[in-house]
Amino acid sequence: MFRSLHMKLVLILVLLIVSVMAVIGTFLINSVSNFYLEDFRQQVVDVFKEKDGENPLKEFEMLAKGTDAADKLSDRLSYYAGALGINSNRVYAVLDDEGRYLAGSNNTFGRELTRTPNIVAAMAGSIGAGGSMADNQMDYAIPIHGDRSYILYICDNKASIQELSGRFFTIVMQTMLFGLLVAVLLSFLLSKTITTPIENITRSAQRVAAGDFGETIPIQSGDEIGELTRTFNAMAGVLKNTLEEVQGERDKLNTLFLHMTDGVAAFTADGRLIHMNPATERLLGVNFREDMVFNEVFSGMALPRDEDAGEKGYVQTEISRLGRTLGVLFAPYGAVEGDGGIMAVIHDITEQRKLDDARREFVANVSHELRTPLTNIKSYTETLIDAAGELPPDTEVKFLGVISNEADRMTRIVTDLLTLSKLDYGRMDLSFTRFSLRAMLESVHAAMVINAENHGHELALNLVDPLPDMIGDRERLEQVIVNIVSNAVKYTPRGGHIELFAVKRDDRRVLIRVRDDGMGIPKEDVPRLFERFYRVDKARSREKGGTGLGLAIAKEMVEAHKGTIYLDSAEGEGTTVTIILPTDLPLGGEKS
């Protein structure tokens, strides 16, 4: 019950009133007792002190001589009864030097007279004027010396003090009760004034903790509680904005994790899975479960330790999953103890590795293609130098012809490489003009028909009307068609048939096809035919003067015209190359 601030304030005020009244009551009662004690002593001193040259004690000493001294002393004391305040509660007596009662205002003391420290002091010849509030009585003892020693003794039983103290105590209690009633009422009002705004803040804090920021606490005062309320309202507003920003960032991260192509997985320090995005499931071939552990996600791997990270702060490795090469980076996050753990970022580097392999293969192919003609040129040149003037003229001409052919071959390789480089970096200048597709194909046929006949082939031209005019770089496209027809001529055995075919595919596209009935291409080699320097029969291709770049250039050039090219072939049945080109490209010079 006393845990509430309201009851604590009430209890504090009640205890405060009780404490204050107890202190005041004690102080008043002690003050009254001290006053009576000092007044009693002062009365006795005033009676027996010397006044106007008369000393009462000398008179009492005179009366102490002779017979009936005790009665004479008692009678003389009765003369000062008024000044001494003698009444039913205060008496006087004459005692002998042993402290025994001899005479007095009454005989109530009798033989039951208590020998107090003051009486003992008087018996020793000193005035006994001591005492404290704790004593049951107030007394004063004065030694008188005559024929024998007597003691003048005045004693008060404190009945008046006790009666007055009782009245004071009653007044204090009544005042305390009234003060308690007032304190309780005031404490309730005061506590309500303090606790009501605090209760409002508490309820609002509970709503804020539950995510409800819609209500603002009214400010009812300009004091510290009002300032606290104002600050709380401001804090709730800032917290609302902060939570909205955090939620927005969380939504962004969730969206990022959900749709990113890289895999992300988080584990606790003991290897328990916390989070996994869909890319991780796709790359690793696992399905998320809340009870999964590290070894189930990365099978065959141990959870990286802190010391494995070293100075880099992370561990990087490569793994193979589902036929793909994956790069995995493990990095610790959070504290080493407690809420820390391991974050894994998974990246599919299969294509990167393929590109690296293709790059290395490309460099090796270029080196090989250039080395062969260079070796031939060097060999024939050295022979001509060493045997200068000794070789028959026709042999020299033959050697020089070989050198010229090899130089032309190198020139073709370099030219093709420069063409591919320009296409790769967008530096190939293409001049788009409107031209007749029929006229271009007839020109290709006219240029290649003699070459085909020289190889014993029949080159047919089949153009389906109407063939529309088209927009593009005629020279580049004509080069592409010539290269494809040239390949058909080279790799078709004598007596073969080659067809150059074209048709309007729809309102915006045309289809051009080169078909032969030659040796064909193995099925496993077809997907790689458009790769640079890739050749099915490398020795035979070099023998026929091929560089392995023709189809790669054709593909790049067709794609620069927003078209597509593909190849179908069956070993022993022939090959078909199909090109689909748009006819409505924008006019003018463009860079691919």
Phi, psi and omega in degrees: 000323184271013176279339180284147179297325180301309182289328177296319179295317178300313181297320180297315181294320178298312179298325178296314179297314180300315181296315181297314181294324178295318179294315180297315180299314179299317180297317181295313182297317178295323180294319179296316181297316178297320180298313180296321180296314180292323179295319178301313181295319182295323178299315181296316181297318181298326182289319189261003179276160183286131180224131176055038178080000180254135181241108181303326183294327176296321179296316179295328178291327177293319181290342182281357179261145178095189182275161181053037182297324183295317181292322180295318178297321180294318180296319181294324178295326179296334178296329181261017184299318181295316180293330180274354180072034182291129176208197183293339181260349182231128184231166173234160181204158174247123183245152175279182184288357175259002179084015179270148182288133177244317181199166180173189184293336171199175183256025182294332179291312180052218179275357180271010181299128180277132180276102183273168177301327179292320177297317179299320179296320179293323178299333179272000177099005179248157176286128178265103183233019182279186179137163179214173181293339183282345180289154180283347183209165173249133180216164181212126184236127182239123178283138178236131182246118175230229173298330174217173183269136177232166177231124173271122189235125175241131185223138177236129183277007177064019179297321180294319180296317181295322179295316180292321178297321177298319177296317177299318180298319179296317180297317180298317180297316179298316179296321180297315179299316178296317178297323178296318179298313179296319181297318179298314180297312181294322181295323177297315179295315181295315181295322177296320179299324181275316189281331182300310176298325180293321177296322177296317179296321180297313179298319179295321178297322177295320177293320178297318178298330178275358178096008180262110181250015189281340186252137177253136180285129177291141179268116187257354181205166179256013181273197183298324179293321176298319177294322176298317179297316179298316179296321180296317178299317179296319180297319180297321178296315178297318180297320178299312180297319180296316180296322177295319177295317179297318179296321177298315178295323178296318178297320178298315180295319179298317178296318179298311180297326184289322188252353181290149182280336177280146178274143177227129177221139181240139182230151172285173182298334180266008173094009179278134183288130178254315186214147177206127180270166183301329180297325178296316179299319181292317184288322184264348180071036179236160177245135185295134170223146183294336183261014181289151177238174187303315184295336177282329179280310178250081184295139179081007180239149177264149178297124180300144178259166181300320182290340178292332183291325179065208182288333181293331180085007179206166177239128182238135181209172177237141178225163177244127178218132174054036179078009179245152174261124185242133171265127184239131177243121177256126180223136177287152175223157177072198182283159177294323178243152176096248187268009182286172179183200183236133174252132179245128176244124187245127182234132178280110182251022181299310181295323178298316178295322177296319178295320177299317179295319179295321179297314179297319179294322179298313179299317180296319180294316179300315180299317181292317182296323180281328182292322183299306178294326177297319178297316179296315180299314181297317182297310182291326179293317179298323179295315179297322180290314183294326184250033182300127179084353182255338182276147175297150181302319181294329177290318177300317179298320179297315180297317179296328177294319178298316180299318179296317180296319180293323176295319177297322179297317177297321179298318179297319180298311181297318180299315179297320179296319178296321178298314178297320179298316178297320178294320180297319186261011176069029183250009179280118178281119177245129180255103183276121176225164175274128180217167181274119178295321179300313182297321180295316182291324177296323178295318178298316181297317180296323182286330188257348187294322180293319178299319179294319180294325178296332177269005178080024182253162173251119180255111182257144176248120183234102182247122183267118179283153357271135173266122184281160168290156180223167180248129179173186177269100187300317185298316181292318180293322178297322177298319179298313182295318179300317180297319181292316179295322179298319177298319179298321180293318185293318191256022174247127179301157181305145182085013182277170180239130180235134181238131172255114190237144177212144180207151175284117184280314174202195185294343186237355185223154174234155179241130177238132184225138173242117184238138175227166178245038185279209187289340182075179184230137178302146185301322184289342181268342185304313183298341185257004186295334181270004175283150183290133179069008180275129178222142182290310178242094188297316183297316182290327180292318179294324179299327181267005175087013181280150179251349182079012182247351186300307181293326177297316178295319179300316180297313180299318183291318179296317179293330175295336175265018178063027180250185179229152178220138177212164187228135174239136181204150174225133185298126181085357183241346178115179185225144177232124176251125183243134178236130175242122185236143172284151182255356188241037176293156180291146178287161175108168179285134178227161174251131180285000000 
